[in-house]
Amino acid sequence: MNTKGEISKFIEKYYLHFNAAALVDAAKAYEDQLNIGSKMLVSLAGAMSTAELGKIFAEMIRQDKVHIISCTGANLEEDIMNLVAHSHYERVPNYRDLTPKQEWNLLERGLNRVTDTCIPEEEAFRRLQEHIFKIWKDAEDAGERYFPHEFMYKMLLSGVLEDYYEIDLKDSWMYAAAEKNLPIVVPGWEDSTMGNIFASYVLKGELKASAMKSGIEYMTFLADWYTDNSKNGIGFFQIGGGIAGDFPICVVPMLYQDMERTDTPFWSYFCQISDSTTSYGSYSGAVPNEKITWGKLDIDTPKFIIESDATIVAPLIFAYLLDM
C-alpha cells in the first residue's frame, strides 16, 4: 500500500521526464539507501538557510534521514540569523532591476542582500556577535577548543537567544541538529560573517586563533566518522557545488589512496542538485562519472544530477522522503 502523502503522489504522477524524472529517481534511491541501513551526508552550498530550507530540513534531521552535514559557514550562521531576526528581513522581489545607487542605499540601511532577501546587520549579525564572543572567550580562558558548529550548538542550547526567537523553533535546522548533536563539517568557515568577526578579534588581540579548531581537524574528524559509519554505506546528497561538496567527498580517496586503507568503501549513492553548466575545470558542473576517476564513486554507485534550482527541488525530495 502506498503510504505517501499528496506531494509525493503528485510528483510520482506528473514528474515523468528529464529533470523532473531525475528528481523522482534520486528521491527513491535516497529512500532505498535509508531502507538498507546506509547513512546519508547532505551538503549545503549557496544560501539555503536564508532560503528557509530549515522549514523542512529540520524535520529530515529529527526523523534521522540525514546523519551528517557539510555546509558553508554562511549556511551554518544564517539559519540562526533567521531564527532571531526574521521580522527584520526585507524581501526585494525586483532585485534584478536595482541600480548601484539603490544597492548602496541598502548598505547604508544595514541590509545585506542575498538575491531577493536582505539580512539585517544589526538584528542578525550583531545580535549573534554579542553572545558568540562570550562563548568563544570563555572557551579560550578555560583552555578549551571547539569546532565552529560546536560553538553555535553551545549558543543555541544555552538559551541566551530565546528572547529573540521570531520563528517557530521547529523550523530551525540548526536547532534540530544541536538537539541531536549531529555531526557537521564546515569547510572554509573563515569566509563567513562569524568567521570574519572571529578573525577581527584575533587581529585585535582579544582572542587567539587556536581557540577555533581548523579545517584540517574537520577533515580528520570526518575521516574517523566515515570509517566508523560506512559498514552499510554512506550516501552523498549535494545541494549546489563548491567547497561544501568538494571538501567532504574527498575523504574517500584520502583514506583509500593517501592512508592506504584499501578496504575503504566508495560513497554508496550520489546526487547533486545544480544549475551549474558543465564547463572546463568546473567542479560544480562536473558530471558524476568524473568522480570515478578521482576514487570517490564506484562504477556501480547510483548517480543522479538534477539540473535545476535547489530551492525548488530540495523541498520536493525531502517531502517525498518524509511521506508528505
N, C-alpha and C positions, 0 to 999 in steps of 0.2 A: 504493500500500500504506500502511495506517495504521501509522505508527511510534510512535504514542503509547503510553504506559505504562498500567498498570491504573487509576490515579487518573483520568487523562484519559478513558479509556474509560467509567469509571463515571459521571462527570458528563455525558458525552455521551449515555449511555443513559437516565439517570434524571432529569437536571435539564432538564425539558422545558417548564415553565411558570412564569410570574410571576417572582419574584426569582431563582429557580434558572435559568430560561432567560436572563434578563438577564446572569447570571454567565457562562454559556457564550458568549453573543453577544459580550460585552465581551472575553472572553479570545481568541476567534477574530479579532476586529477588531484587537486589540493585536498578535497574531501577523501579521496582514496588513500592519500598519504596518511591522513589522520587515522583512518579506519584500520590501517595495518600497524599503528603504533609509532609512526615516524613523527619526528618533531619538525617544527617549521620556524625558519628565520624570516622575518619581514623587515625589509629595508625601506626607509622613508627619506626621499630626497625632496627637493623643492620646498614648498611652503604648505605641506599637507596639514600641519597643525592649525595654521591660520585659515586654511580652507575648512576647518572644523571637522576633520575626519574623525576626531575623538568621539563624536556622537554615535558612531557605530564601531569604531576600532576599540573603544573601551570595553564593549561587550565581547568582542573577539578575545580580548585578554582575560576577561572574567570567566569565559567559557573554555579557557585553555586551548584555544585554536591558534595561538601564537605562543612560542616558547622562548624566543629571544628576539630582540630588536636591534637593528643597526640604523642610526639616524644621524642627521646633521645636528650641530649644536643649535641651529635655528629651530628645528622641529622639537628638540628637547625643551627649549625655553618657551616657545610661542604657544604651546598648549597651556602652560601655566599662566602666561600673559592673558590669554583669552579667558581663563578662569577668573582672574582677578580684575579685569578691566574691560569686559565685553561691552558694556554700555557706552564706553568712551570711544570705541572703534567707529570709524566712519567709512561708509561704502561710497565708492566713486564709480558709478556704472559707466560714465563717459570717459574713462581713463585714457582711451586711445586718442581723444581729442585735446588733451591738456597741452598747453603751451609751456615752455620753460619757465615763464613767469608764474604761471599757476602752480607748477611743481615747487617753485621756490616759496610761494605763499604757504603751501602745505608744510614745508620745512619750518618756516617761521612760526607756524601754529603748533609745532611739536608733533606733527603727523608724518610718520614714515610709511610710504606707500608700498604695498605688495600687490601688484596688479590692480584689482578693483577695491582693495581694502587697505585702510590706513591704520597702523598701530600707533596708539597714543604714547608718546615717550614718557611723559610724567607719570601717568597712571599705570603703565605696563613696565617699562624698563626700570624706572627709578623706584617703583614700589617693590619690585623684587630685589633690587640692589641693596636697599636698606637692610633687608633680612638675611640675604645670602652672604653679605660681607661678614656679618657677625658669626655665621656658621663656619665660614672659611677661617676666620681669625681664631675662633675657639678651637678648631681642629689643629691649627698650626701651634697654638700655645700649649696644646696637650701633646704635641709631638706626633700627631696622627695625620695620615694621608688617605685621601679617598679619590675615587673617580668623579668626574663631573656629574654624572647621573646620580651617584650616591649622595652627593651634597644636595641635589634637587629633591631626592627622596626624603632626606632629613628635614628639609624645609617644609615639604608638604605634610609629613606625618607629625611634625611638631605642633601643628595647629596655628602657627603665627600668622597664616594668611586667611584664616577663617572669616574674619570680619570683612574681608574684601570680596568674598565669593559673589559672582554676578551671573553664573550659570549653574545649572544642576550639576552637582558633583559627579553624578554618574556619566556625564558627557565628557569628562576629562580622562583621556587615555593615560596621561602621566600619573594621575592619582590611582587609577586601576592598577597600573604597573607597580607603583610604590607599595600598594597594599599587598601585592604578591611578591614583592622584592624581585621582580622579573629581571633577568639579565639584560643589560643594554650595553652596546658599544657605540661610542660617539667619536668617530674619526674626525680629525681636523676641528675639534671643538673650539680651538683658539680663534677661529674666524667668526664666531657667533657674537652677539651683543654681550652676553655674560662673559664670554672668553675675552673680549676686548676690555671689559671692565676689570676682570681679574688681572689682565696684563697691566692695566693702568695703576693698580695698587702695587704691583711688583716694581714698576718704574718709580713710583713714589716712595718705595722702601717700606710700605705698610704691610706687605705680605711677601713671603718667599715663594718662588715658583715651585719649589719642591713639595709644597703642601698639596699640589694637584697631581694626581697620577697621570702618566703620559700616554701618548698613542701607542708606543711600544708596549707598555704594560697592558693596554687594551688588547693588543694583538696576542700577547702571551696568555692573557686571561681567556680569550676566545679559543686559542689552540687547546687549552686544557678543557674548556667546556665542550668543544666539538669532540674531542677524544672520549670524554666521559658520556656523551649523549648520542653517539652515532650508531649504536648497536642495531637499531631498526631503521636507520636512515635519517637524514636531516634535509628538508627541502628548503628552497631559496625562492622567496616571493619578493620581487624587486619593484618598488614603485619609483619610477624615474631612473636616473642614472647617477653618474658622478661618484664621489668618494663613499657615500653611504652604501653603495652596492659594491664598488670595486674593492674596498678595504676588506670586508668580511669574506667575500668569495675567494680571496687569495689564501685563506687559511689552509685550504685543502692542498694546493700544490706546495705550500711551505712545509706542511707536515710530511707529505709524501716525498718530495724531492730534497728539500734542504735538511730536514730532520731524518730523512731516510727511513721513515716509518711506512714501509710499502704496503702495510695492511690497512692504511687509512682509506676509508670508503669515499668515493666521489659524492658530491651533492646528489640527492636521490630524486630531486624534482627541481625544475627551474621555470619561472615565469617572470617576464618583465612587462610592465605597462610603460610605454614610452611613446612620445611623439617626436623623438629624435630620428632624423633620416640617416640611413646608412651612408657613411662618408669615410673618406680616407683617415685612418688613425683614430676614429671616434670610438671610445669605449661605450658610451651610451647608445650609439647606433649600431654596434656590432651585433651580428646575428648570433644566436646561441651556439651554433656549431663551432664558431671561432674559439669558444671557451674549451672545447675538447682539446685543441692544440696546446692550451696552457695547463692542462691537467686539472681542470676544475669540474668538468662534466664528463660523464661516460658516454659511450656511443648510444647506449640504450636509455639514458636519462630522459624522462618525459620533459619536453621543452616547448615553451609557448612564448610568443611575442604578441602583445595586443597593442597595436599602433593607434593609440587614442589618448584622450585626456584622462589622467588618473583621477581627477576629481569627479568624473562621471563613472569610470569603470570600477575603481576600487570599492565604493559603497555597494555596487551591484554584486560583485563577487563575495563581499563579506555578508551581504544579505542572504545570498544563496547558502553560504556555509552556516549561517545562523537559522536556517529554515524559515526565513521570513517570506 
